[in-house]
Amino acid sequence: MTGLGAVFRPQLPPERLRSLARLADSEGLEELWLWEDCFLEGGVSAASAALAWTERLRVGVGLLPVPLRNVAVTAMEAATLHRLFPGRAVLGVGHGVQDWMGQVGARAESPVTLLREHLQALRALLRGERVTTDGRYVKLDGVALDWPPAEAPEVFTGATGPRTLRLAGEAADGTILTASTTPEGVRRARRLIDEGRRAAGRTEHHPVVVYLLTATGPGAVARLRAEIEADGENPVPDHGAAGDAEAVAEAVRRLAEAGADTVVLQPTADEPDPEGFIRFAAREVRPLVD
């Protein structure tokens, strides 16, 4: 069964999160995803609050930029979330937007090297291991968590380029793909992820989460096109979904057939009714998606 979620965009003020998370929980939506975009809202703090306000909802953060975070801090925060809310937190890490990383003086000369070192150390710490490493960016001397999760959680990474997609298969437990990913893009990503998995001798299932830019209601097509163009991209077939529940569900099904395990509906930045969007996803789209 394809997982379905929705995004709480950080362009909304943080105080809106409580009502939207509770609504998603009560409506039966499986997942709510948050972003740690600079300089809007903290991903871990928002996720912790959303998890505390809900009972069954899975809350994802896609993603935490590794240049901003010492890996020991990431591990401590991840372990705390997983112990407080077992099975309900999904954390992804990634390069971050390089211009933003430059603004805060954290831009890495080799983002792929940094992400590789961060993933390897983070997953080891969350397995309860004591880690000593002297990498180019990640340096730990006998570090171990006093309160590791009872079971090692999956660590996701965001990826777009070929090198990072291969790294995702090699060193992460799952991959998050952006809303600009078409079904053919999902197939390409799966092939590259699988190359990394084979190189590392990994055989376990590797879940893929894909955002789907979604507009519904009056002016949906125009709003979707405007957002794509505002992001500096050219509208192409299968880039986003606009229209009624069947149109959106069909787009979800195409992504699932291409290899997505979970599709997360991403409202446009000018979505006029965030509560209505959650209800639309849960009540109208979810019953149409297998």
C-alpha positions in Angstrom: 0.0 0.0 0.0 1.4 3.4 -1.0 1.9 5.7 2.0 0.3 9.2 1.7 1.2 12.3 3.6 1.1 16.1 3.4 3.6 18.9 4.0 3.3 21.6 6.6 5.2 24.3 4.8 7.3 26.5 7.1 6.0 29.6 5.3 3.1 29.1 7.7 3.8 30.5 11.2 4.8 27.9 13.7 1.7 28.5 15.8 -0.4 27.0 12.9 1.3 23.6 13.3 -0.7 22.4 16.3 -4.1 22.6 14.7 -2.9 21.2 11.4 -1.1 18.3 13.0 -4.1 17.4 15.1 -6.3 17.6 12.1 -4.1 15.3 10.1 -4.1 12.9 13.0 -7.9 12.9 13.5 -8.5 12.6 9.8 -6.4 9.5 9.5 -3.6 10.8 7.3 -0.6 8.7 7.7 2.2 11.2 7.7 2.9 14.9 8.1 6.2 16.2 6.8 8.1 19.3 8.0 11.1 21.2 6.5 14.1 22.8 8.1 14.4 25.6 5.5 16.6 28.5 6.3 15.6 30.7 8.0 12.1 29.7 8.8 11.5 26.9 11.4 13.5 24.3 13.3 12.9 20.8 12.1 13.5 18.9 15.3 11.7 21.3 17.6 8.6 21.4 15.3 8.6 17.6 14.9 8.8 17.1 18.7 5.8 19.4 19.2 3.8 17.8 16.4 4.4 14.3 17.8 3.4 15.4 21.3 0.2 16.9 20.1 -0.9 13.8 18.2 -1.5 10.1 18.9 -0.7 8.0 15.8 0.6 10.4 13.1 4.1 9.8 11.7 6.0 13.0 11.5 8.9 13.4 9.0 11.6 16.0 8.7 12.9 16.3 5.2 15.5 17.4 5.7 18.1 18.5 8.4 21.1 20.2 6.6 24.2 18.4 7.8 26.5 21.5 7.4 24.5 23.1 10.2 24.8 20.2 12.6 27.4 18.4 14.6 26.6 14.7 14.1 26.6 14.0 17.8 23.8 16.6 18.3 21.8 15.2 15.4 22.1 11.7 17.0 21.1 13.0 20.4 18.0 14.7 19.1 17.1 11.8 16.8 17.5 9.3 19.7 15.3 11.4 22.0 12.5 11.6 19.4 12.6 7.9 18.7 12.5 7.0 22.4 9.7 9.5 23.2 7.6 8.5 20.1 8.7 5.0 19.0 8.0 4.3 15.3 6.5 7.7 14.6 9.5 10.0 13.8 11.2 9.9 10.3 14.3 12.0 10.0 16.2 12.8 6.9 19.5 14.6 6.5 21.0 16.2 3.4 23.3 18.8 1.9 21.0 21.7 2.5 20.7 24.6 0.0 24.3 25.6 -0.7 23.6 29.4 -0.9 22.0 29.2 2.6 24.9 27.2 3.9 27.2 29.9 2.6 25.2 32.6 4.4 25.9 31.0 7.8 29.5 30.2 7.1 28.9 26.4 6.9 29.3 25.6 3.2 31.4 22.5 2.7 34.0 22.2 0.0 32.9 18.6 -0.6 29.2 18.2 0.3 29.1 14.6 -0.7 32.1 13.7 1.6 30.4 15.5 4.5 27.1 13.7 3.9 28.8 10.3 3.7 30.7 10.9 6.9 27.6 12.2 8.7 25.4 9.3 7.6 28.0 6.7 8.6 28.5 8.2 12.0 24.9 9.0 12.7 23.7 5.5 11.8 26.4 4.0 14.0 25.5 6.2 17.0 21.8 5.4 16.6 22.7 1.7 16.7 24.2 2.3 20.1 27.9 2.0 19.0 30.8 3.9 20.4 32.3 5.8 17.5 35.8 7.1 16.9 36.4 8.7 13.5 38.8 11.2 12.1 37.2 12.2 8.8 37.6 15.3 6.7 34.5 16.8 8.4 33.2 14.4 11.1 35.6 13.9 14.0 34.5 11.9 17.0 36.5 10.5 19.9 34.9 7.6 21.7 31.4 9.1 21.4 28.4 6.9 22.4 24.8 7.8 23.2 23.7 7.1 26.8 20.1 6.8 25.6 20.1 5.2 22.1 16.8 4.1 20.6 15.6 0.7 21.6 15.9 -0.3 17.9 18.1 1.4 15.4 15.8 3.7 13.3 16.0 4.3 9.6 17.9 7.4 8.6 16.8 9.0 5.3 18.7 11.3 3.1 17.6 13.8 0.5 19.1 13.4 -2.9 18.9 14.7 -6.4 22.2 14.3 -8.3 23.7 11.0 -9.4 26.5 10.9 -6.8 24.2 11.6 -3.9 21.6 9.1 -5.1 24.3 6.4 -5.2 25.5 7.5 -1.8 21.9 7.2 -0.5 21.8 3.6 -1.5 25.2 2.9 0.0 24.9 4.8 3.3 21.3 5.7 4.1 18.2 3.6 4.9 15.9 5.6 2.7 15.7 8.5 0.2 13.7 11.6 -0.1 13.1 13.1 -3.5 12.0 16.6 -4.3 8.7 17.7 -5.8 10.4 18.3 -9.1 10.7 14.5 -9.5 8.6 13.0 -12.3 7.8 9.3 -12.5 10.7 8.9 -14.9 12.9 10.7 -12.4 11.8 8.2 -9.7 12.8 5.3 -11.9 16.2 7.0 -12.6 16.7 7.6 -8.9 15.8 3.9 -8.1 18.4 2.7 -10.6 21.1 4.9 -9.0 20.1 4.0 -5.5 20.3 0.4 -6.4 23.8 0.9 -7.8 24.9 2.2 -4.4 23.1 -0.6 -2.6 24.9 -3.3 -4.7 28.3 -1.6 -4.2 27.7 -1.8 -0.5 26.3 -5.3 -0.5 23.0 -4.1 1.0 19.9 -6.2 0.3 17.2 -4.7 2.7 14.3 -2.7 1.3 15.2 0.9 0.7 12.1 3.1 1.0 11.7 6.2 -1.3 9.6 9.2 -0.3 8.6 11.7 -3.0 7.0 15.1 -2.6 4.2 15.9 -5.1 3.5 19.6 -5.7 -0.3 19.7 -5.5 -3.0 22.3 -6.1 -6.7 21.8 -5.9 -9.8 24.1 -5.9 -10.3 27.3 -7.9 -7.4 28.3 -10.1 -5.5 25.1 -9.3 -3.8 24.8 -12.7 -2.6 28.4 -12.8 -1.4 28.2 -9.2 0.6 25.1 -9.9 2.2 26.6 -13.0 3.0 29.8 -11.2 4.8 28.0 -8.4 6.9 25.9 -10.8 7.9 28.9 -12.7 8.7 30.9 -9.5 11.1 28.1 -8.6 12.9 28.7 -11.9 11.7 25.4 -13.5 9.8 24.7 -16.7 6.4 23.1 -16.3 6.6 19.6 -17.9 4.1 16.7 -18.0 3.9 14.9 -14.6 5.5 17.8 -12.7 3.0 18.2 -10.0 -0.7 17.6 -9.9 -3.6 20.0 -10.2 -7.3 19.4 -10.1 -9.7 17.1 -8.2 -9.0 14.1 -6.1 -8.9 11.7 -9.0 -6.4 13.8 -10.8 -4.1 14.0 -7.8 -4.6 10.3 -7.0 -3.6 9.4 -10.6 -0.4 11.4 -10.1 0.2 9.5 -6.8 -0.3 6.2 -8.5 2.1 7.0 -11.3 4.8 7.9 -8.8 4.1 4.7 -6.9 4.3 2.6 -10.0 7.7 4.2 -10.7 9.0 3.1 -7.3 7.9 5.5 -4.7 6.8 4.0 -1.4 5.3 7.2 0.1 4.0 10.2 -1.7 3.7 13.4 0.2 1.4 16.1 -1.1 3.1 19.5 -1.1 0.7 22.4 -1.2 1.6 25.5 -3.2 3.0 28.4 -1.2 -0.2 30.3 -1.8 -2.5 27.5 -0.7 -5.5 29.5 0.6 -6.9 26.8 2.9 -4.2 24.6 4.6 -6.9 22.8 6.8 -8.9 22.1 3.7 -5.9 20.7 2.0 -5.3 18.2 4.8 -9.0 17.2 4.6 -8.7 16.9 0.8 -5.7 14.6 1.1 -7.2 12.4 3.9 -10.9 12.2 2.8 -10.7 12.4 -1.0 -7.3 11.3 -2.2 -6.5 8.6 0.3 -9.5 6.4 -0.6 -8.4 6.5 -4.3 -4.8 5.3 -3.6 -4.0 1.7 -3.1 
